[in-house]
Amino acid sequence: MIVTTGNDVNGREVAEYLGVVRGIVVRATGIGRGFIGGLKSIAGGNIEEFSVVCEEARMEAFNRMVRHAHEIHADAIIAMRYDATEFGQGGTTEVLAYGTAVKLK
């Protein structure tokens, strides 16, 4: 599956737009990572425990988006983006990966 943040696929022509595909994940940091990350946030700098949670959520959302594109028989996803929304102060975050599924010539 070709996935690009651009609006086209280099050297290929879009034959058909199939619509928006998406993958949504809602994640919490977990008590262990949340506690350690909270302690590290006092000192400042990068908080690796939170980075790991974010990267895992992005990867899962991306994979769900690609699976959605496969289900509708897309050849590629263009204009791919991520979005994230935090729910409250409990460390629960929604991660959304989305883009436009297309058939290529």
C-alpha positions as CSV (number, residue, x, y, z in Angstrom):
1,M,0.0,0.0,0.0
2,I,1.4,3.4,-1.0
3,V,0.8,6.0,1.6
4,T,1.9,9.6,1.1
5,T,1.3,13.0,2.7
6,G,1.3,14.5,-0.7
7,N,-1.8,14.9,-2.9
8,D,-0.6,12.6,-5.7
9,V,1.6,9.6,-6.3
10,N,4.7,10.4,-8.3
11,G,4.6,8.9,-11.7
12,R,1.1,7.6,-11.3
13,E,-2.3,9.0,-12.2
14,V,-5.3,8.8,-9.9
15,A,-8.1,6.9,-11.6
16,E,-10.7,7.1,-8.9
17,Y,-11.2,8.6,-5.5
18,L,-12.7,6.1,-3.1
19,G,-13.1,8.4,-0.1
20,V,-11.6,9.0,3.3
21,V,-10.1,6.1,5.2
22,R,-9.2,6.3,8.9
23,G,-7.8,4.4,11.8
24,I,-8.7,5.5,15.4
25,V,-7.0,4.4,18.6
26,V,-7.8,5.6,22.1
27,R,-4.9,5.0,24.5
28,A,-4.1,5.6,28.1
29,T,-0.5,5.8,29.4
30,G,-1.0,3.2,32.0
31,I,-0.3,3.6,35.7
32,G,3.4,2.6,35.6
33,R,4.4,4.8,32.6
34,G,2.1,7.6,33.8
35,F,3.8,7.6,37.3
36,I,7.3,7.5,35.9
37,G,6.5,10.1,33.2
38,G,4.9,12.3,35.8
39,L,8.1,12.3,37.9
40,K,10.3,13.0,34.9
41,S,8.1,15.9,33.8
42,I,9.1,17.8,37.0
43,A,12.7,17.9,35.7
44,G,11.7,18.8,32.1
45,G,13.1,17.4,28.8
46,N,12.0,14.4,26.8
47,I,9.8,11.9,28.6
48,E,10.6,8.6,26.8
49,E,7.8,6.7,28.5
50,F,5.2,9.0,27.0
51,S,7.0,9.0,23.6
52,V,6.7,5.2,23.5
53,V,3.0,5.3,24.2
54,C,2.5,8.0,21.5
55,E,4.5,6.1,18.9
56,E,2.6,2.8,19.6
57,A,-0.7,4.6,19.2
58,R,0.3,6.3,15.9
59,M,1.5,3.0,14.5
60,E,-1.7,1.2,15.5
61,A,-3.9,4.0,14.0
62,F,-1.8,4.0,10.8
63,N,-2.2,0.2,10.5
64,R,-5.9,0.4,11.0
65,M,-6.2,3.1,8.3
66,V,-4.2,0.9,5.9
67,R,-6.5,-2.0,6.7
68,H,-9.5,0.2,6.0
69,A,-8.0,1.1,2.6
70,H,-7.4,-2.6,1.8
71,E,-11.1,-3.3,2.7
72,I,-12.3,-0.9,0.0
73,H,-9.6,-2.2,-2.5
74,A,-7.6,1.0,-2.7
75,D,-4.2,1.1,-4.3
76,A,-2.9,4.1,-2.3
77,I,-3.7,6.6,0.4
78,I,-2.9,10.3,-0.4
79,A,-3.0,13.4,1.8
80,M,-2.4,11.2,4.9
81,R,-2.4,13.0,8.3
82,Y,-2.5,12.4,12.0
83,D,-4.6,14.1,14.6
84,A,-4.7,13.6,18.4
85,T,-7.1,14.7,21.1
86,E,-6.5,14.4,24.8
87,F,-9.5,13.5,27.1
88,G,-9.3,15.1,30.5
89,Q,-6.2,15.1,32.6
90,G,-6.0,11.3,32.9
91,G,-3.6,10.8,30.0
92,T,-6.2,9.2,27.7
93,T,-5.6,10.3,24.1
94,E,-7.4,9.6,20.8
95,V,-5.1,9.2,17.8
96,L,-6.6,9.4,14.3
97,A,-4.7,8.6,11.1
98,Y,-6.6,9.5,8.0
99,G,-6.2,10.1,4.3
100,T,-7.9,9.8,0.9
101,A,-8.1,6.3,-0.6
102,V,-7.5,6.1,-4.3
103,K,-7.3,3.7,-7.2
104,L,-4.3,4.3,-9.5
105,K,-4.0,3.9,-13.3
